[in-house]
Amino acid sequence: MTQAAIKAAAEANALFVSGMFHPTPDDDLPGVGTLVLLSPAEPGFWAHVTASAEFRDGMKDPLDRWSRRVIGRLAHDFGGAALFPFGGPPYAPFYDWALRSGRAWASPVSLLVHETMGLFASYRGALAIPERLDLPRAPQPERPCDACPQPCRTACPVKALARTGYDVAACHGFLDQAAGKDCLSLGCNVRRACPASIAYGRLPEQSEWHMRQFHR
């Protein structure tokens, strides 16, 4: 098994390897040599996943069910286990895992910011592989925010997002108003303001779908 083989298998399913690390005993992942984080590969992910059986059968949680099927199969193929950020409690600590990967950081508004996805950082699941795989040898990237004017800090109309955390009630309250239609139909204005997010290529219809799942 190689990092290249996992990368190719992920890409065949419109996913990409968004981070890897070697767990330690403190992670409580016995028997796991490498944890491989998987995220939507844009552009192309949304067209791929919405053509799946899960999005056509009319049942709830199509994206989570697709993730379980696809990532579960990948984990089986590589002799490991599939872990997911949903289905709890308890919930797997994907935020912390993303930080451990060295490819994502805490942003000025507390959300994760990823070197490729920006503030659209999301993780569909992870492969817990028994082997201790070689990690990427590329130079450690710098946090995108460090050379950025950080428009995310002032992008939220109700200041629901800040370094100290996320005011969920304020966000929902704004989305209930006519003024919140833009965030509801195009996606969170804070995430869209991030220059790294703009380069990621996520479609507005995907953001709208996620926002409506959040605000239902």
One Martini backbone bead per residue (centre of mass of N, CA, C, O) as a GRO file, in nm:
protein
  216
    1MET     BB    1   0.098   0.036   0.020
    2THR     BB    2   0.021   0.374  -0.085
    3GLN     BB    3  -0.030   0.702  -0.118
    4ALA     BB    4  -0.095   0.687  -0.426
    5ALA     BB    5  -0.327   0.479  -0.406
    6ILE     BB    6  -0.515   0.650  -0.231
    7LYS     BB    7  -0.530   0.896  -0.413
    8ALA     BB    8  -0.657   0.749  -0.658
    9ALA     BB    9  -0.910   0.638  -0.514
   10ALA     BB   10  -1.023   0.911  -0.433
   11GLU     BB   11  -1.039   1.045  -0.716
   12ALA     BB   12  -1.251   0.831  -0.828
   13ASN     BB   13  -1.456   0.981  -0.591
   14ALA     BB   14  -1.416   1.297  -0.562
   15LEU     BB   15  -1.155   1.295  -0.385
   16PHE     BB   16  -0.915   1.404  -0.127
   17VAL     BB   17  -0.611   1.434   0.031
   18SER     BB   18  -0.616   1.661   0.322
   19GLY     BB   19  -0.461   1.457   0.520
   20MET     BB   20  -0.190   1.341   0.745
   21PHE     BB   21  -0.115   1.102   1.019
   22HIS     BB   22   0.044   0.987   1.315
   23PRO     BB   23  -0.056   0.831   1.565
   24THR     BB   24  -0.092   0.826   1.909
   25PRO     BB   25  -0.178   0.704   2.211
   26ASP     BB   26  -0.357   0.967   2.274
   27ASP     BB   27  -0.575   0.904   2.030
   28ASP     BB   28  -0.722   0.629   2.054
   29LEU     BB   29  -0.587   0.434   1.793
   30PRO     BB   30  -0.570   0.128   1.778
   31GLY     BB   31  -0.378   0.001   1.506
   32VAL     BB   32  -0.299   0.289   1.391
   33GLY     BB   33  -0.067   0.431   1.160
   34THR     BB   34  -0.280   0.593   0.965
   35LEU     BB   35  -0.439   0.906   0.897
   36VAL     BB   36  -0.689   0.974   0.638
   37LEU     BB   37  -0.807   1.255   0.491
   38LEU     BB   38  -1.132   1.337   0.338
   39SER     BB   39  -1.229   1.541   0.053
   40PRO     BB   40  -1.362   1.744  -0.162
   41ALA     BB   41  -1.322   1.759  -0.512
   42GLU     BB   42  -1.242   2.063  -0.665
   43PRO     BB   43  -1.395   2.037  -0.920
   44GLY     BB   44  -1.691   1.780  -0.924
   45PHE     BB   45  -1.827   1.665  -0.669
   46TRP     BB   46  -2.130   1.748  -0.691
   47ALA     BB   47  -2.195   1.601  -0.955
   48HIS     BB   48  -2.119   1.321  -0.852
   49VAL     BB   49  -2.300   1.291  -0.590
   50THR     BB   50  -2.587   1.374  -0.723
   51ALA     BB   51  -2.573   1.099  -0.911
   52SER     BB   52  -2.642   0.924  -0.691
   53ALA     BB   53  -2.850   0.711  -0.524
   54GLU     BB   54  -2.883   0.884  -0.262
   55PHE     BB   55  -3.005   1.141  -0.438
   56ARG     BB   56  -3.263   0.951  -0.563
   57ASP     BB   57  -3.434   0.803  -0.310
   58GLY     BB   58  -3.553   1.026  -0.087
   59MET     BB   59  -3.370   1.008   0.144
   60LYS     BB   60  -3.203   1.083   0.409
   61ASP     BB   61  -2.881   1.174   0.418
   62PRO     BB   62  -2.712   1.141   0.141
   63LEU     BB   63  -2.415   1.226   0.204
   64ASP     BB   64  -2.362   1.035   0.440
   65ARG     BB   65  -2.430   0.773   0.289
   66TRP     BB   66  -2.218   0.803   0.071
   67SER     BB   67  -1.975   0.812   0.259
   68ARG     BB   68  -2.009   0.535   0.385
   69ARG     BB   69  -1.987   0.373   0.126
   70VAL     BB   70  -1.723   0.482  -0.004
   71ILE     BB   71  -1.528   0.491   0.245
   72GLY     BB   72  -1.584   0.205   0.337
   73ARG     BB   73  -1.465   0.072   0.082
   74LEU     BB   74  -1.182   0.189   0.102
   75ALA     BB   75  -1.112   0.070   0.375
   76HIS     BB   76  -1.140  -0.223   0.291
   77ASP     BB   77  -0.929  -0.219   0.056
   78PHE     BB   78  -0.698  -0.113   0.288
   79GLY     BB   79  -0.745  -0.260   0.574
   80GLY     BB   80  -0.946  -0.071   0.732
   81ALA     BB   81  -1.112   0.217   0.865
   82ALA     BB   82  -1.403   0.413   0.907
   83LEU     BB   83  -1.436   0.766   0.962
   84PHE     BB   84  -1.666   1.016   1.108
   85PRO     BB   85  -1.822   1.345   1.168
   86PHE     BB   86  -2.072   1.169   1.209
   87GLY     BB   87  -2.315   0.989   1.422
   88GLY     BB   88  -2.354   1.112   1.686
   89PRO     BB   89  -2.286   1.052   1.984
   90PRO     BB   90  -1.985   1.045   1.951
   91TYR     BB   91  -1.729   1.253   1.809
   92ALA     BB   92  -1.499   1.288   1.597
   93PRO     BB   93  -1.185   1.485   1.597
   94PHE     BB   94  -1.151   1.655   1.317
   95TYR     BB   95  -1.034   1.923   1.396
   96ASP     BB   96  -0.779   1.810   1.528
   97TRP     BB   97  -0.684   1.638   1.289
   98ALA     BB   98  -0.642   1.870   1.095
   99LEU     BB   99  -0.420   2.004   1.261
  100ARG     BB  100  -0.227   1.754   1.264
  101SER     BB  101  -0.169   1.753   0.946
  102GLY     BB  102  -0.067   2.059   0.853
  103ARG     BB  103  -0.326   2.171   0.645
  104ALA     BB  104  -0.461   2.309   0.898
  105TRP     BB  105  -0.635   2.588   1.064
  106ALA     BB  106  -0.701   2.838   1.268
  107SER     BB  107  -0.893   3.095   1.228
  108PRO     BB  108  -1.003   3.421   1.297
  109VAL     BB  109  -1.313   3.259   1.311
  110SER     BB  110  -1.241   2.938   1.409
  111LEU     BB  111  -1.238   2.816   1.160
  112LEU     BB  112  -1.130   2.621   0.930
  113VAL     BB  113  -0.822   2.636   0.739
  114HIS     BB  114  -0.718   2.547   0.417
  115GLU     BB  115  -0.483   2.538   0.174
  116THR     BB  116  -0.724   2.472  -0.048
  117MET     BB  117  -1.028   2.533   0.084
  118GLY     BB  118  -1.023   2.706   0.312
  119LEU     BB  119  -1.340   2.784   0.455
  120PHE     BB  120  -1.439   2.505   0.296
  121ALA     BB  121  -1.370   2.312   0.502
  122SER     BB  122  -1.401   1.951   0.462
  123TYR     BB  123  -1.509   1.620   0.597
  124ARG     BB  124  -1.614   1.294   0.502
  125GLY     BB  125  -1.351   1.140   0.614
  126ALA     BB  126  -1.159   0.843   0.728
  127LEU     BB  127  -0.858   0.654   0.719
  128ALA     BB  128  -0.770   0.366   0.910
  129ILE     BB  129  -0.441   0.260   0.894
  130PRO     BB  130  -0.214   0.025   0.990
  131GLU     BB  131  -0.006   0.153   0.835
  132ARG     BB  132   0.305   0.334   0.812
  133LEU     BB  133   0.303   0.587   0.619
  134ASP     BB  134   0.419   0.799   0.411
  135LEU     BB  135   0.457   1.123   0.415
  136PRO     BB  136   0.455   1.408   0.289
  137ARG     BB  137   0.747   1.598   0.148
  138ALA     BB  138   0.644   1.857   0.148
  139PRO     BB  139   0.642   2.156   0.241
  140GLN     BB  140   0.533   2.340   0.482
  141PRO     BB  141   0.271   2.518   0.499
  142GLU     BB  142   0.113   2.817   0.513
  143ARG     BB  143  -0.100   3.013   0.648
  144PRO     BB  144  -0.316   3.195   0.465
  145CYS     BB  145  -0.368   3.433   0.677
  146ASP     BB  146  -0.073   3.564   0.701
  147ALA     BB  147  -0.119   3.690   0.380
  148CYS     BB  148  -0.396   3.826   0.472
  149PRO     BB  149  -0.660   4.066   0.515
  150GLN     BB  150  -0.910   3.927   0.646
  151PRO     BB  151  -1.233   3.943   0.555
  152CYS     BB  152  -1.373   3.750   0.762
  153ARG     BB  153  -1.397   3.943   1.013
  154THR     BB  154  -1.638   4.136   0.845
  155ALA     BB  155  -1.858   3.943   0.686
  156CYS     BB  156  -2.052   3.927   0.920
  157PRO     BB  157  -2.351   4.088   0.986
  158VAL     BB  158  -2.367   3.953   1.310
  159LYS     BB  159  -2.108   3.838   1.439
  160ALA     BB  160  -2.102   3.507   1.472
  161LEU     BB  161  -1.794   3.520   1.399
  162ALA     BB  162  -1.504   3.431   1.598
  163ARG     BB  163  -1.232   3.354   1.777
  164THR     BB  164  -1.426   3.261   2.030
  165GLY     BB  165  -1.658   3.174   1.815
  166TYR     BB  166  -2.007   3.051   1.774
  167ASP     BB  167  -2.320   3.209   1.703
  168VAL     BB  168  -2.584   3.026   1.627
  169ALA     BB  169  -2.836   3.197   1.693
  170ALA     BB  170  -2.759   3.444   1.521
  171CYS     BB  171  -2.750   3.299   1.254
  172HIS     BB  172  -3.041   3.193   1.245
  173GLY     BB  173  -3.177   3.468   1.277
  174PHE     BB  174  -3.068   3.585   1.009
  175LEU     BB  175  -3.184   3.360   0.813
  176ASP     BB  176  -3.490   3.448   0.881
  177GLN     BB  177  -3.423   3.687   0.715
  178ALA     BB  178  -3.408   3.869   0.433
  179ALA     BB  179  -3.097   3.941   0.469
  180GLY     BB  180  -3.023   3.611   0.469
  181LYS     BB  181  -3.054   3.503   0.172
  182ASP     BB  182  -2.765   3.504   0.068
  183CYS     BB  183  -2.649   3.292   0.266
  184LEU     BB  184  -2.863   3.068   0.205
  185SER     BB  185  -2.814   3.057  -0.126
  186LEU     BB  186  -2.467   3.082  -0.128
  187GLY     BB  187  -2.354   3.107   0.152
  188CYS     BB  188  -2.134   3.187   0.366
  189ASN     BB  189  -1.981   3.492   0.376
  190VAL     BB  190  -1.720   3.415   0.519
  191ARG     BB  191  -1.629   3.182   0.336
  192ARG     BB  192  -1.643   3.358   0.066
  193ALA     BB  193  -1.420   3.577   0.152
  194CYS     BB  194  -1.205   3.378   0.112
  195PRO     BB  195  -0.952   3.346  -0.110
  196ALA     BB  196  -0.918   3.034  -0.090
  197SER     BB  197  -1.214   2.965  -0.148
  198ILE     BB  198  -1.235   3.082  -0.435
  199ALA     BB  199  -1.014   2.875  -0.554
  200TYR     BB  200  -1.172   2.596  -0.505
  201GLY     BB  201  -1.473   2.567  -0.662
  202ARG     BB  202  -1.734   2.597  -0.519
  203LEU     BB  203  -2.065   2.560  -0.544
  204PRO     BB  204  -2.349   2.727  -0.466
  205GLU     BB  205  -2.543   2.475  -0.452
  206GLN     BB  206  -2.385   2.338  -0.227
  207SER     BB  207  -2.405   2.560  -0.015
  208GLU     BB  208  -2.711   2.567  -0.006
  209TRP     BB  209  -2.758   2.282   0.089
  210HIS     BB  210  -2.606   2.309   0.357
  211MET     BB  211  -2.767   2.548   0.472
  212ARG     BB  212  -3.046   2.398   0.472
  213GLN     BB  213  -2.958   2.175   0.666
  214PHE     BB  214  -2.885   2.369   0.899
  215HIS     BB  215  -3.179   2.550   0.842
  216ARG     BB  216  -3.433   2.331   0.949
   0.00000   0.00000   0.00000
